[in-house]
Amino acid sequence: MKAIVQEGYGAPERVLKLGEVDRPSVGDDDVLIRVRATSVNTPDWITVAGVPYILRLQSGLRRPSTPVRGTDVAGVVEAVGRNVTDLQPGDEVFGSSWAGTLANRAGAFAEFTVAPASQLIKKPAGLTFEEAAASVMSGLTALIAMRDVGGVGPGTRVLINGASGGVGTFAVQIAKALGGEVTGVCSTRNLELVRSLGADHVIDYTEEDFTRSEQRYDVILDNVMNHPPSATARVLTPTGMLIPNSIGNTGGLFAGLPRAARAILMGRGSTDVQTVTCVVNRQNLDALATLLESGDVKVVIDKVYPLGEAANAVAHMLGHHARGKVAIAV
Ligand SMILES: NC(=O)c1ccc[n+]([C@@H]2O[C@H](COP(=O)([O-])OP(=O)(O)OC[C@H]3O[C@@H](n4cnc5c(N)ncnc54)[C@H](OP(=O)(O)O)[C@@H]3O)[C@@H](O)[C@H]2O)c1
């Protein structure tokens, strides 16, 4: 089958090539999917870039131990493992092969991929394959951050830093759907987009530093970590919660790593600091699908690239100014 094969670490255009690989094998609990769309997430570009080097201990020293990137998937079931009884060939599904590590088992930047059946559900008919695929990791992370970690409910004052990106566009809409009063932080060109997603207030970070504001927030989801966590925590209410959700995507790769570490240390003191982990399971996918089907949440896609241009898709995300998601159509 055709797939985008990662030949080493470095710039996407240098290390990602269209090639031929074997179809992945299907375990008893797995589903083989004919991929129709996938999308780019942080673990993909981190594994392509291969920095910081320490991450290579997990992904593979000279090149990733699994050569195909991509975990989000939407497509058509081709075959199922013998324990899978509720999905069958021909079903349109979406979900993820994310296993919580950078060396994912089978990538979705390919004609076929496998994922555990427990991480797939039927695709809502009203969603395109691109929308469904693009919703998975970003949408679930935002859902878990707002609903479970942040406990957002009616009247919760929520600030989303990085409101116009993949996670941010979902977080703004999900926080609104939960009843929160939402402030989105983004650059000038994205103010209208973030407003259109339902944000009650928008802050243009090129004009105003939200950490110096007189406003106070119950929950801050920080997808950028471009401020010291102590500065961000200053605008929390006394019982407010900081959710650091970035190892830094500005100021150079991983410039924010020390900040993320400081935020976690700060959480041992009087500030409530909680991290978020993307958990892919059917319950969470169903909740996300319900939000998408109801129209409360829409998937913002900046650009769809064909599979052969996956390197450009990854480079687009590495620029850290994608408006919503970067998708790949197969
Ligand atoms: N916890 C988990 O399981 C999990 C899962 C997925 C992702 N994440 C994390 O979530 C973070 C966000 O991911 P993403 O997919 O949303 O990334 P993304 O799409 O690349 O985010 C881009 C966002 O960053 C903003 N931004 C860029 N430069 C900025 C600056 N100097 N100041 C303020 N904002 C700036 C952009 O706004 P403008 O374009 O308007 O500048 C845009 O809103 C990542 O760091 C990732 O590691 C965590």
PDBQT file of the ligand as one rigid body, heavy atoms in Angstrom, charges set to zero:
ROOT
HETATM    1  N1  LIG A 401      -2.639  16.862  26.552  1.00  0.00    +0.000 N 
HETATM    2  C1  LIG A 401      -2.778  16.205  25.411  1.00  0.00    +0.000 C 
HETATM    3  O1  LIG A 401      -3.082  15.008  25.384  1.00  0.00    +0.000 OA
HETATM    4  C2  LIG A 401      -2.583  16.981  24.137  1.00  0.00    +0.000 A 
HETATM    5  C3  LIG A 401      -3.111  16.501  22.939  1.00  0.00    +0.000 A 
HETATM    6  C4  LIG A 401      -2.965  17.283  21.793  1.00  0.00    +0.000 A 
HETATM    7  C5  LIG A 401      -2.269  18.482  21.867  1.00  0.00    +0.000 A 
HETATM    8  N2  LIG A 401      -1.745  18.888  23.049  1.00  0.00    +0.000 N 
HETATM    9  C6  LIG A 401      -1.010  20.155  23.153  1.00  0.00    +0.000 C 
HETATM   10  O2  LIG A 401      -1.881  21.208  22.852  1.00  0.00    +0.000 OA
HETATM   11  C7  LIG A 401      -1.111  22.278  22.337  1.00  0.00    +0.000 C 
HETATM   12  C8  LIG A 401      -1.892  22.940  21.246  1.00  0.00    +0.000 C 
HETATM   13  O3  LIG A 401      -2.029  22.018  20.193  1.00  0.00    +0.000 OA
HETATM   14  P1  LIG A 401      -2.718  22.476  18.867  1.00  0.00    +0.000 P 
HETATM   15  O4  LIG A 401      -2.894  21.255  18.045  1.00  0.00    +0.000 OA
HETATM   16  O5  LIG A 401      -3.886  23.306  19.178  1.00  0.00    +0.000 OA
HETATM   17  O6  LIG A 401      -1.551  23.380  18.270  1.00  0.00    +0.000 OA
HETATM   18  P2  LIG A 401      -1.663  24.445  17.138  1.00  0.00    +0.000 P 
HETATM   19  O7  LIG A 401      -2.875  24.185  16.323  1.00  0.00    +0.000 OA
HETATM   20  O8  LIG A 401      -0.359  24.504  16.455  1.00  0.00    +0.000 OA
HETATM   21  O9  LIG A 401      -1.865  25.801  17.976  1.00  0.00    +0.000 OA
HETATM   22  C9  LIG A 401      -1.613  26.975  17.371  1.00  0.00    +0.000 C 
HETATM   23  C10 LIG A 401      -2.135  28.077  18.307  1.00  0.00    +0.000 C 
HETATM   24  O10 LIG A 401      -1.039  28.700  18.957  1.00  0.00    +0.000 OA
HETATM   25  C11 LIG A 401      -1.232  30.092  18.858  1.00  0.00    +0.000 C 
HETATM   26  N3  LIG A 401       0.026  30.829  18.913  1.00  0.00    +0.000 N 
HETATM   27  C12 LIG A 401       1.094  30.671  18.118  1.00  0.00    +0.000 A 
HETATM   28  N4  LIG A 401       2.048  31.570  18.470  1.00  0.00    +0.000 NA
HETATM   29  C13 LIG A 401       1.541  32.274  19.526  1.00  0.00    +0.000 A 
HETATM   30  C14 LIG A 401       2.041  33.316  20.344  1.00  0.00    +0.000 A 
HETATM   31  N5  LIG A 401       3.263  33.836  20.168  1.00  0.00    +0.000 N 
HETATM   32  N6  LIG A 401       1.274  33.777  21.349  1.00  0.00    +0.000 NA
HETATM   33  C15 LIG A 401       0.037  33.287  21.544  1.00  0.00    +0.000 A 
HETATM   34  N7  LIG A 401      -0.495  32.296  20.800  1.00  0.00    +0.000 NA
HETATM   35  C16 LIG A 401       0.258  31.808  19.806  1.00  0.00    +0.000 A 
HETATM   36  C17 LIG A 401      -1.902  30.274  17.515  1.00  0.00    +0.000 C 
HETATM   37  O11 LIG A 401      -2.564  31.504  17.435  1.00  0.00    +0.000 OA
HETATM   38  P3  LIG A 401      -2.368  32.503  16.201  1.00  0.00    +0.000 P 
HETATM   39  O12 LIG A 401      -2.260  31.675  14.943  1.00  0.00    +0.000 OA
HETATM   40  O13 LIG A 401      -3.578  33.354  16.253  1.00  0.00    +0.000 OA
HETATM   41  O14 LIG A 401      -1.062  33.191  16.473  1.00  0.00    +0.000 OA
HETATM   42  C18 LIG A 401      -2.869  29.109  17.528  1.00  0.00    +0.000 C 
HETATM   43  O15 LIG A 401      -4.038  29.450  18.242  1.00  0.00    +0.000 OA
HETATM   44  C19 LIG A 401       0.205  21.704  21.860  1.00  0.00    +0.000 C 
HETATM   45  O16 LIG A 401       1.279  22.290  22.541  1.00  0.00    +0.000 OA
HETATM   46  C20 LIG A 401       0.107  20.239  22.170  1.00  0.00    +0.000 C 
HETATM   47  O17 LIG A 401       1.281  19.718  22.692  1.00  0.00    +0.000 OA
HETATM   48  C21 LIG A 401      -1.880  18.174  24.184  1.00  0.00    +0.000 A 
ENDROOT
TORSDOF 0
